[in-house]
Amino acid sequence: MNPTSSPTPAGRPLVAIASDRIERHGHPAHALLHGYVRAVSELSAAVPLALPAAPGTVDAASLVQGIDGIVLTGSPSNVAPGLYGADALPEGVLLDHDRDATVLPLLPQLVAAGVPVLAVCRGFQEMNVAWGGTLDAAVYGRPGRLDHREGDHDRPVQRWYDDSHDIHIAPGGMLAALVSQTRLPVNSLHHQGIERLGQGLRLEATAPDGLVEAFSVEGAPSFALAVQWHPEMRIDDCPLAQAIFKAFGNACSARRAQRLGSARPVAA
């Protein structure tokens, strides 16, 4: 071995997964669904770590030094409309101000530092807002739009994540590099959607009604992909879901090698 080279670091990449702020038996708590944990562990071959929705407890500089990737999860809650200049949402619509205040300020710094980012559903909407984009609070009520909501809640919850419509994959992008098809079915379910795509974001896929279903960050030094659908719920039977989490994991492994390798002094 060349004495000046650094060996490949042992261990799996460390991936932070965004949590929601909830209440459990009167106690403030943090929660994330197991589907993300399983996808990150089994397909991305990484160690999943919960990122609390607690403003002031985490900072970008420490995360850049300590993690190899971040997953922004879907959630029943919505991004607060004041963050993108929209009117208040109807009473009863679930918000998560703690998650907004934790996640949104981190994103541009993490992407610029080369931390791989995979954003799903709410996370997709968070990234759009973080890059100055806006959201439509009620896509289902717009003329010419599909009803992208989850449908009958009496169905078993697993059926909520059946494929709901096709997406058209834009040529030359990150998704196009992962699959050979230009049109694929996805399990997209959401009330809100993108109204205006943020500055510096590249369109990766659209729904049949033209709604943005995926984007990447132009010029990002590493993996930075956001999807409106739920690949974490279909890792056993969906090649696209598998390809996304494997590509994310490869980027996290490369990030870990770079992060730990650069932290070691070069032997004399």
N, C-alpha and C positions, 0 to 999 in steps of 0.2 A: 504493500500500500504506500502511496505517496505520503511522506510524513507531513506534508503541508495541507493535505486534504482533510475534510471533516467527514466522519462516518455518518451514514444515514441515521437520524435520531430514532431511538426505539420508542415504541408506544404508538397509540392511535391519536389522530387529531382530536382537539378539544373543540366542541361546537356548542355555542350558547343558543338556547331556544327561548324565544320571548314568551313570557307568561302573562296571564290576565290577572288583574286585581279583583278578588272576589271576597265574599264574607262566608265564613264557615262557623256555625254555632256561635255567632256573635263576635268572632275573631277575624280581623283582617288576615287574608291569606292570598297565596299566589297559586295559579293553576295552569296546567297545559295538558293537552290531550295526548294519550299514549301513542296514537298513530305517528306523531312526529318523532317521539323517542325511538320507536321501533324502526322507522325509516332511516333515521340518522345512524342508528347502531348497525342495522343489518345491511343496508344498501350503501350508505356513505362510509361505512367502516370506521365510524368516529365515536367518541365518547360524548353522549349528550349531557349538557349541563343546563339547569334552569336559570334563566335571566329574570330576576324579580321585577315586577312592575312597581318600582319604588324610586321615585325621583330623588336624585342626590346620592344614591347608594352605589352607582356605577358611573364610571367616566370613560370616555373614548380612549384616552391615552393608556389606561390600565388594560382595557380590553385588547387594544392593538398589541400590547406586549404579551398578553396571556392566552388569547384564544386563536383558533385557526379557521373559524367560520361562525356564521350566525344564521339562524333560521327565524324568520318572522312569521308567526302562525296566523291561521284564521281564527275568528272569534265571533260570538254573537254580538259583540259590541261594535259600535261605529266610531270612526275618527270624528272628533268634535268639529262641527261645521265652522266654528269661528276660526279654526286654524287655516282654512282656505277661503275665508271671506264669504261664507254662505249664511243664509238665515238659519235660525234655530230649528232643530228637528222636532217633530210632533212629540207631545208628552208621552212618556212611556218607552220611547226608543232608548235602548241601552247604550250608554257611553262608558268609556274607561279613561278618565282624565289622567290617572296615574300612569297608565301604559303610554298614552300620548306623550306625556312629559318626560318619560324615560327613554322611549325608543326614537322618536323623531329627531332630537338633536344629535343622536349618535350616528345616524345613517350616513350622511355625507362624509364624515370623518373616517368611518370604518371603510367605506368604499375607496376613498382616496388613498388610504393606507394599504390597500391591497388585501383586506380581509374579505374572503368569499362570502357573498350574501345570497340566500335563497328566500324569497318572500312569497307567501301564499295568502290569497283571499284578503283578509284585513291587512296583512303585511304588504300585499301588492298595493292596496290603497294608501297605506302609510308611506310607502316609497314615493308614490306619485305626489302626495302632498309635500313630502320633504324636498322634492325637486320643483316645487312651485306649481304643481298641477292642481286641478279641482275635481270634485266628485259630484255625481248626480245622485241625490238621495233616494230617488224612486224610479229606477230605470223601467220597471214593469209598467209604469203609467204613461210612458212616452209613446206617441204615435210612431209606428214602424219598428218599435223595439220588441224583442221577445220577452216573455215573462221568465226571467232567470232565477226566480225563487225556487226553494227546495220542494214545493208541492205539498202533498198530503202528509201531514205530520202523524197520521195514524199508521202509516207504513212503518215497518221495522227500520231503525235508524240506518242500518247498512244500505237499505234501498234508496236512501236519500242521495247516496253517492254513486248511483248508477249513471252511466253516460247520459247527458241531457241534450247535447248538440255538438256539431262539428266545430272545429276551428280551422281557419286557413292560416298556414304558417308562411310568414314572409320570407322571401329568398334572401340568402346571404347573411342570416343572423345566427344567434346562438342555438335556437331551436332547430333551425334548418341543418345545422352541423351535427345534431344528435340523432335525427331520424331522416329517412329518405323520402317519406310521404310529405305531400304538401297540404293534405287535409286529413284530420284525425278527430275521432270523437273524444270529448272530455266530460268530466263530471262537474260542471260549473254550476254553482248554486249561490246566489247572492241577491241582496235587495239593492245595494248601491253599486255604482260602477263609475268608470272614469268619464268625466265630462270633457276636461282638457288635459292632454298629456303634458307632463312636466317638461321643462326645458332641459335638454341634454339626455332625454330618454329616447330609446330607439324602439319603434313598433316591431314586435316579434310575432304576434298572432291576433286575429280578429274573429269574432263570432259572425254567424250569417247575417246578423242585422248591422254589422259594422262596428259593434262595440269592441273596444280594446280588451283582449284577453291575456296578453303577455307583452312585456317589454324588458329591455335590458338597459344598462347605463352605458352610454357612448363613451369610449375612451377609458373605461374602468380598467385598472391594471390586473384585475382578477375576475373571477366569476361573479356576476351581479345580475341576476335574473329574477323577475317577478311574474307570477302567474295568478290568474283569477280563480282557477279551478283548484281541486284538492288532490294532488298526486300522492300525498301521504296516506290516503285512504284506499289506494289501489295498487300498492306495491307488489301484490301477489299475482295480479293478472293483467297489468297494463304496461306494455313495453315503454311507452312514453314516460310514465311515472318512474319506472326503473332507470331509464336513461338519465332523467333529470337528477335523481338523487345520487347516481353513480358519478356523473360528471361533477356535481357539487363536491362529492367526497374526494375525487381526484384533485380538485383545486385546493381543498382543505389539506390534503396530504402534502401537496407541493408547498403550501403556505407554512406548514409545520416544519418541513425540512429547511426552508429559507429562514424561518424565525429562529429555530434552535441552532441552525448552522451558523448564522451570523452572530449569535450570542456567544459562541465559543471562540476563545483566542486561537489564532493560528500558531501551530507548533513551530518552534525555531528550527 
